[in-house]
């Protein structure tokens, strides 16, 4: 009998397994050690095929096996589960129960429970739990117990069943503790996760880097910088400060708690950094100090990815620096990432807020695929530039494409109609939102509609709508109504709105500033002084409106009455020209 030579192009693990089987068949003299049985060799070949993603070949070997033991069945179940073919893993488990005389072992149940977890099938997981109980592996096998814990923590709405399984585990290891902590953290219950970590420490359970990462993530979720700093110290005590994932989680915790100085110190103290390290700090500075975020981007010691670019695009948006945003866009184009939704959507927003609605529209129309955020960003951009009809047309296109509008989309289209004076169109969309899509308007939606009616001079209708709301109006609704009264000369209703606003004792300084300005225009200096006193008592002040302009790669900003500009004479000259154009 002759055998073909095993081809070299077959992956090395599979090739070695095939050679072993051929050698077993070719050798005439018995080897000095007991040879592996054909079933074991076939099982090794199945594992090798799965390790290299050759699922069809693995199934073919399995189907051709004359005898299959529990190890072979488990290899198939585990292989399918590891290759994300979780349904196939479950079907293989069912076939094993009906066809095989061998009982499942602890590794079989561990593998099938992982498949149930990935399918998020509580029904299949509970059935597997019952079978594992029947075969005596629950509270007797660490692999099965931890897999059960993970399945319930993932598939159930609450952590009740996972906690029951956890309490029944006789000997808990690192996986048991961290699985329970992860379950609470994924449900945004950071306090419960931290309580589990505290119990883990009290019972002197062996700590691992992953348990610290989960605990620090829980601190970030609840905004507990104090506990986070204690964990940071404990990380050094256990010698995990050289572990990059642990330090990245600590860096993220400081950023989310707005402790940016501590975050920067942590960053500088790290011996090694990866792209996650840089991305975390760049994203941390994006809102509070966008210029620092851009400087970090320039110093970045590794190749930027989509997450990096999304943060620096947001920084450019916050600074309204069009030239810098265009350079970032150029880097995205250079790396071929322009069609990534994670980048295209913020680019639309960046160009719109930087004054280039044409570039926003161009990116939007060149996108091969658009999600809800894409349509919303473009509608908001059109609305903020006064293109109400374009925003309305975009809404109709979005609905025609099959995308379901949500509350944010309707807020965008209502705001666009308000800024463009499209009162009737805005009211029709408000009716469409409630009648066809069943979205119950909240205070923010009502504030948009009140602003729409007020800007359009329909103050009485706005007041009737306020009276017909199912909840008490807040300061934003009365402020929108007051703006309409002021713009269209309704002093009686305006006074009533002022009293309603003051009765609510708003916590926003901007409301008092608006009232103070209104009293100033009417010459009521005593009432204006009262408003300024209320602002001082509030302990905060409204940030002055600031204008930005980019000249020769430099950003200049102005506020009303600002005399500190080095080019004040040139600015006055330009303003005079613009004023003359407005008069003409």
VENGISUL-V514548 format. One record per residue. OMEGA is omega in radians with two decimals (NA if undefined). BURIAL is 1 if it has 16 or more other ideal C-beta (glycine too) atoms within 10 Angstrom, else 0. Layout:
OMEGA_BURIAL + OMEGA_BURIAL
This chain:
-3.14_0 + -3.14_0 + 3.12_0 + 3.09_0 + -3.13_0 + -3.11_0 + -3.12_0 + -3.06_0 + 3.09_0 + 3.13_1 + -3.05_0 + -3.13_0 + 3.13_0 + -3.12_1 + 3.13_0 + 3.12_0 + 3.10_1 + 3.12_1 + 3.13_0 + 3.14_0 + 3.14_1 + 3.13_0 + 3.12_0 + -3.11_0 + -3.02_0 + -3.03_0 + 3.13_0 + 3.13_0 + 3.14_0 + 3.13_0 + -3.14_0 + 3.12_0 + -3.11_0 + 3.14_0 + 3.05_0 + 3.12_0 + 3.09_0 + -3.14_0 + 3.12_0 + 3.12_0 + 3.12_1 + 3.11_1 + 3.09_1 + 3.12_1 + 3.09_1 + 3.12_1 + -3.14_1 + 3.10_1 + 3.13_1 + 3.13_1 + -3.13_0 + 3.05_0 + -3.12_0 + -3.01_1 + -3.13_1 + 3.14_0 + 3.10_1 + 3.13_1 + 3.14_1 + 3.11_0 + -3.13_1 + -3.12_1 + -3.10_0 + 3.14_0 + 3.12_0 + 3.13_0 + -3.12_0 + 3.09_1 + -3.08_1 + -3.14_1 + 3.12_1 + 3.11_1 + -3.13_1 + 3.10_1 + 3.11_1 + -3.14_1 + 3.14_1 + -3.14_1 + 3.11_1 + -3.13_1 + -3.12_1 + 3.11_1 + 3.09_1 + 3.01_0 + -2.95_1 + 3.09_1 + 3.09_0 + 3.11_1 + 3.13_1 + 3.12_1 + 3.10_0 + 3.09_1 + 3.10_1 + 3.12_0 + 3.12_0 + -3.13_1 + -3.07_0 + -3.01_0 + -3.01_0 + 3.05_0 + 3.13_0 + 3.09_0 + 3.06_0 + 3.07_1 + -3.06_1 + 3.13_1 + 3.05_1 + -3.13_1 + 3.10_1 + -3.11_1 + -3.09_1 + 3.07_1 + 3.05_1 + 3.09_1 + 3.11_1 + 3.10_1 + -3.12_1 + 3.06_1 + -3.05_1 + -3.13_0 + 3.11_1 + -3.14_1 + 3.12_0 + -3.14_1 + 3.11_1 + 3.10_1 + 3.10_1 + 3.09_1 + 3.13_1 + 3.12_0 + 3.11_1 + 3.06_1 + -3.11_0 + -3.11_0 + 3.01_1 + -3.11_0 + 3.12_1 + -3.06_1 + 3.10_1 + 3.13_0 + -3.14_1 + -3.14_1 + -3.11_1 + -3.12_1 + -3.13_1 + 3.10_1 + 3.07_1 + 3.13_1 + -3.14_1 + -3.14_1 + -3.13_1 + 3.13_1 + -3.12_1 + -2.96_1 + -3.06_1 + 3.11_1 + 3.12_0 + -3.14_0 + -3.05_1 + -3.11_0 + 3.12_1 + 3.12_1 + 3.09_1 + 3.10_0 + -3.11_1 + -3.12_1 + -3.12_0 + 3.14_0 + -3.07_1 + -3.13_0 + -3.10_0 + 3.08_1 + -3.10_0 + -3.11_1 + -3.14_1 + -3.11_1 + -3.07_1 + 3.09_1 + 3.11_1 + 3.11_1 + -3.13_1 + 3.12_1 + 3.11_1 + -3.11_1 + 3.13_1 + 3.08_0 + 3.13_0 + 3.06_0 + -3.07_1 + -3.13_1 + 3.11_0 + 3.11_1 + 3.12_1 + 3.08_1 + 3.07_0 + 3.12_1 + 3.10_1 + 3.09_0 + 3.11_0 + 3.13_1 + -3.12_0 + 3.14_0 + 3.11_0 + 3.06_0 + -3.11_1 + -3.14_0 + 3.10_1 + 3.14_1 + -3.09_1 + 3.13_1 + 3.09_1 + 3.13_1 + 3.14_1 + -3.14_1 + 3.12_1 + 3.09_1 + 3.09_1 + 3.09_1 + 3.12_1 + -3.12_1 + -3.12_1 + 3.12_1 + -3.11_0 + 3.14_1 + -3.13_1 + 3.11_0 + 3.11_1 + 3.10_1 + 3.07_1 + 3.10_0 + 3.10_1 + 3.11_1 + -3.14_0 + 3.08_1 + 3.09_1 + -3.13_0 + -3.12_0 + 3.09_0 + -3.13_0 + -3.10_1 + 3.07_1 + 3.12_0 + -3.04_1 + 3.13_0 + 3.12_0 + -3.13_1 + 3.07_1 + 3.12_1 + 3.09_1 + 3.09_1 + 3.13_1 + 3.13_1 + 3.13_1 + -3.14_1 + -3.11_1 + 3.08_1 + 3.11_1 + 3.02_0 + -2.98_1 + 3.08_1 + 3.09_0 + 3.11_1 + -3.13_1 + 3.08_1 + 3.10_0 + 3.13_1 + -3.13_1 + -3.12_0 + -3.12_0 + 3.12_1 + 3.12_0 + 3.11_0 + 3.03_1 + -3.09_0 + 3.11_1 + 3.11_1 + -3.13_1 + -3.12_1 + -3.11_1 + -3.11_1 + 3.10_1 + 3.11_1 + -3.14_1 + -3.14_1 + -2.97_1 + -3.09_1 + -3.02_0 + -3.12_0 + -3.05_0 + 3.12_1 + 3.09_0 + 3.11_1 + 3.13_1 + 3.10_1 + 3.10_0 + 3.11_1 + 3.13_1 + -3.13_0 + -3.00_0 + -3.05_1 + 3.09_0 + -3.06_0 + 3.12_0 + 3.08_1 + -3.07_1 + -3.13_0 + 3.09_1 + -3.08_1 + 3.14_1 + 3.13_1 + -3.10_1 + 3.02_1 + 3.11_1 + 3.10_1 + 3.09_1 + 3.11_1 + -3.12_1 + 3.14_1 + -3.07_1 + 3.13_1 + -3.05_1 + -3.09_1 + 3.13_0 + 3.10_1 + 3.10_1 + 3.11_0 + 3.08_0 + 3.11_1 + 3.09_1 + 3.09_0 + 3.11_0 + 3.12_1 + -3.12_0 + -3.12_0 + 3.07_0 + -3.08_0 + -2.99_1 + -3.12_0 + 3.10_0 + -3.11_1 + -3.12_0 + -3.13_0 + -3.10_1 + -3.13_1 + 3.10_1 + 3.06_1 + 3.07_1 + -3.12_1 + -3.10_1 + -3.12_1 + -3.14_1 + -3.10_1 + 3.08_1 + 3.03_1 + -3.11_0 + -3.13_1 + 3.10_1 + 3.11_0 + 3.08_1 + -3.12_1 + 3.14_1 + 3.12_0 + -3.12_1 + -3.08_1 + 3.09_0 + -3.12_0 + 3.10_1 + 3.14_0 + -3.13_0 + 3.04_1 + -3.09_0 + -3.12_0 + 3.12_1 + -3.13_1 + -3.11_1 + -3.13_1 + -3.13_1 + 3.10_1 + 3.11_1 + 3.11_1 + 3.10_1 + -3.11_1 + -3.12_1 + 3.10_1 + 3.09_1 + 3.13_0 + -3.09_1 + -3.12_1 + 3.10_0 + 3.11_1 + 3.11_1 + 3.10_1 + 3.12_0 + 3.10_1 + -3.14_1 + 3.09_0 + -3.13_0 + 3.13_1 + 3.13_1 + 3.13_0 + 3.08_0 + -3.14_0 + -3.10_1 + 3.11_0 + 3.09_1 + -3.08_0 + -3.11_0 + 3.12_0 + -3.14_1 + 3.05_1 + 3.14_1 + -3.09_1 + 3.08_1 + 3.11_1 + 3.11_1 + 3.11_1 + 3.14_1 + -3.11_1 + -3.11_1 + 3.13_1 + -3.13_0 + -3.01_1 + -3.10_1 + 3.11_0 + 3.13_1 + 3.11_1 + 3.11_1 + 3.11_0 + 3.05_1 + 3.09_1 + 3.11_0 + -3.12_1 + -3.08_1 + -3.02_0 + -3.03_0 + -3.06_0 + 3.03_0 + 3.12_0 + -3.14_1 + -3.09_0 + 3.07_1 + -3.08_0 + -3.13_0 + 3.10_0 + 3.13_1 + 3.11_1 + 3.09_1 + -3.11_1 + 3.09_1 + 3.09_1 + 3.10_1 + -3.14_1 + -3.13_1 + 3.12_1 + -3.14_1 + 3.09_1 + -3.11_1 + -3.00_1 + -3.14_1 + 3.10_0 + 3.13_1 + -3.13_1 + 3.10_1 + 3.13_0 + 3.11_1 + -3.14_1 + -3.10_0 + -3.14_0 + -3.10_0 + 3.11_0 + -3.13_0 + 3.11_0 + 3.11_1 + -3.05_0 + -3.13_1 + 3.13_1 + 3.12_1 + 3.10_1 + 3.09_1 + 3.12_1 + 3.13_1 + 3.10_1 + 3.09_1 + 3.12_1 + -3.12_1 + -3.07_1 + -3.02_0 + 2.98_0 + 3.09_0 + -3.00_1 + -3.09_0 + 3.13_0 + 3.11_1 + 3.12_1 + 3.11_0 + 3.13_1 + 3.11_1 + -3.13_1 + 3.12_0 + 3.13_1 + -3.11_1 + 3.11_1 + -3.12_0 + -3.12_0 + -3.06_0 + -3.13_1 + -3.13_0 + -3.12_0 + -3.11_1 + 3.13_0 + 3.13_1 + 3.10_1 + 3.12_1 + 3.13_1 + 3.13_1 + 3.12_1 + 3.13_0 + 3.11_1 + 3.11_1 + 3.14_0 + -3.13_0 + 3.14_0 + -3.14_0 + -3.00_0 + 3.10_0 + 3.10_0 + 3.10_0 + 3.14_1 + 3.11_0 + 3.14_1 + 3.12_1 + 3.10_0 + 3.11_0 + 3.10_1 + 3.14_1 + 3.12_0 + -3.13_0 + 3.11_1 + 3.11_0 + 3.10_0 + -3.12_0 + 3.10_0 + -3.10_0 + 3.08_0 + -3.01_0 + 3.09_0 + -3.12_0 + 3.02_0 + -3.12_0 + -3.14_1 + 3.10_0 + 3.06_0 + 3.04_0 + -3.12_0 + 3.05_0 + 3.13_0 + -3.08_0 + 2.94_1 + -3.13_0 + 3.11_0 + -3.11_0 + 3.13_0 + -3.06_0 + -3.09_0 + -3.12_0 + -3.13_0 + -3.03_0 + -3.12_0 + 3.11_0 + 3.12_0 + 3.13_0 + -3.14_0 + 3.12_0 + -3.14_0 + 3.12_0 + 3.11_0 + 3.12_0 + 3.12_0 + 3.11_0 + 3.09_0 + -3.13_0 + 3.12_0 + -3.12_0 + NA_0
